């Protein structure tokens, strides 16, 4: 979602702020702005649209000063206009904010009674005006910020900049991530390590409820009970904050191409040379677990749907799946001898985090599969399993999805071993098949030219259907989601057996039907559904392996052929055509692949 940057530097802050905001573009945004202190006086510049619009404005209306804050906004309250763009300001304070202030209407009413009117549609302006009111009533900046923060309900990451306070930033977090960066005589604030990657590799992550007083000399942190606390400083590997495209046209293209490497890294982390599965301590006793609940949002939830097949078929462990936004409000009963597993690329997804905390309150054992090991979800888990995908910048998840699948697959095998549902020989065979995945994915990337050619036809469609059976059904869902996300073509996915129960009414010569069907135990059933589509004039794009293509390729519109793979792990390989078709269709349509409209990479608000 929104991105936050703060600088207390030794050089001009505006260029540093704009560069850092550029590193946060991947989050998705619709406006941007900065505020600096020039000889103690606040100045602001804001612009709607891409960051280049703010940069152009700063050329004509520069801001000076070594202290400042910046923001990229993803609209929640109020349309994307310059007036609604951050930073918001009172007479002597400017504020940037990620999150939603839920009681802003009540606070606005209080401000109105005090004779203070609002000029924007945002909840964030209320924060700035309330802080200004405390300043007007005689509170010094530190106390004014603390008094303001104490009145806020909802989720927020905040950074305050005060007039005449060139050596002070106040930062606070509740429900949204925020980090402090340490330099030599300089200090920084950022939404994540990527934001600060060009400024420092020394990071302190604020914890839930923390408030930080930042000066060039360092940081003093207070917890939710207003007690001074110490939070560890961590070194961030340079690669973790790297955001270059490495010669690719888009981040998404780079991240698709990286999948063989990151899958190999994840395999090396979780599989020992002796042929065992290595989980982080303290591990989990799956033999004592009677039910596993999987919770996630978006693409991560489709990884959970694949994992359900693995856990139930291989480990014979009953699995319930829920999208986090429903789970958290349904507040389902969680019986004893249950475990709950939460999947999130960012580890900060608001609904998933809230669902985790509900499950934790019910004494469930908490596992998580995350890409950011210092994230809130990871820290709140009993066991956090990193997927080791590296920074994923494209909004549409690619390498994180396949790494999530790999980690979930390894976890399912470990559950099966502990529960005695597979013997040593079967486990060894499954692990050997897993080890072949990076090479098969590398081979699978050779379909890109074919996907690019086919996508020119898909780009002309208004509606597209995806079909899959068994483990391929979640991949059909993922393929439809990817296409919607970045090409803006309406796409729907169905379990192949459901086709005749309504969706077949949509089939005609103008609606391409993409069928994901490796030659597995369900292949013949899927072919029957495919024939039903073709009998009604439908255009079928069959994604299969060489054997499947030989059997069912006649009469279809197009065939994309992948390497043969052990059926259990086919979903990981078949993610490739889902990604490549969406990518090249979006390129053919000329849409913004890495930053599609209305979407954000890390959804830290409801």
Order of alpha helices (4+ residues) and beta strands (2+ residues): beta-alpha-beta-beta-alpha-beta-beta-beta-alpha-alpha-alpha-beta-beta-beta-beta-beta-beta-beta-beta-beta-alpha-alpha-beta-alpha-beta-alpha-beta-alpha-beta-alpha-beta-alpha-alpha-alpha-alpha-beta-alpha-beta-beta-alpha-beta-alpha-beta-alpha
